[in-house]
Amino acid sequence: MAKATKKQALGRGLSALLKDENSDKLVGSIVEISLDSIEVNPYQPRFHFDSEALQELAVSIKELGVIQPITVRKIADNKFQLVSGERRFRASKIINNKTIPAYIRLANDQEMLEMALVENIQRKNLDPIEVALSYQRLIDEINLTQEEMSKRVGKKRSTISNYLRLLKLDPIIQTGIRDRFISMGHGRAIINIENQDDQLAIYEKILKLKLSVRQTEDLVKNLKEGIEKTPIQKKAELPFYIKNSLDSFEDYLNAKVSVKVQANNKGKIIIPFTSEQDFIRIKKLLQ
């Protein structure tokens, strides 16, 4: 629970305000509110709360108190709903705090959703798909244009568009971005392929070959141009029996010999020559 000095600095106690004839005086105030009187925001766009990070925040709150009040809206007598600050709310519950400092404001359902979405978009620890879904909800449920969103969240319109395009990816690839198997840059490269089967094939190659974003872009470019090759072809390791004999071959032939081996142990020995006379010399040695 926040220390007493902090409570006093934040504003009047909730019980005192509730005794006022007009309880709407709560609006615009910062007061200590019982955690049990607060319900979570049903419009919260965030899906995952890291348990380790919550524990760290809980330790900080236990030591220093809640430094930044949460924001709630009043929905009934002595009942409130979270607008923002769910991590602080959850962390306070972990350490069994009874109250939490809160700023009380008026907001309808649409404003609740918009505030929650915009606040979450501003956070740096959201994954790209969570950000993209937040933008999409602002379009679908608040009827904001990309231009309007750009002004609300302080992001370039092109940035918003890049996030929204991620939602065109196959759900498996979206999950890969959320779980940080691949980056947003990988996802943006894959988007340029419309066929989802091809998208998945590229996604599997990225994971298998550990391709960089640049290599993925090359792979996509080759696929669109009809070139069937991967941007990286790792050189196969020569078997020991060949490595052990290669120097002898080269010393005998006085030429740089190269060997290519297939998976079934079949292969080729390539002996270069520099002229007709050199070819005749090598031919005689081989006879």
Disulfide bonds with the S-S distance in Angstrom:
none
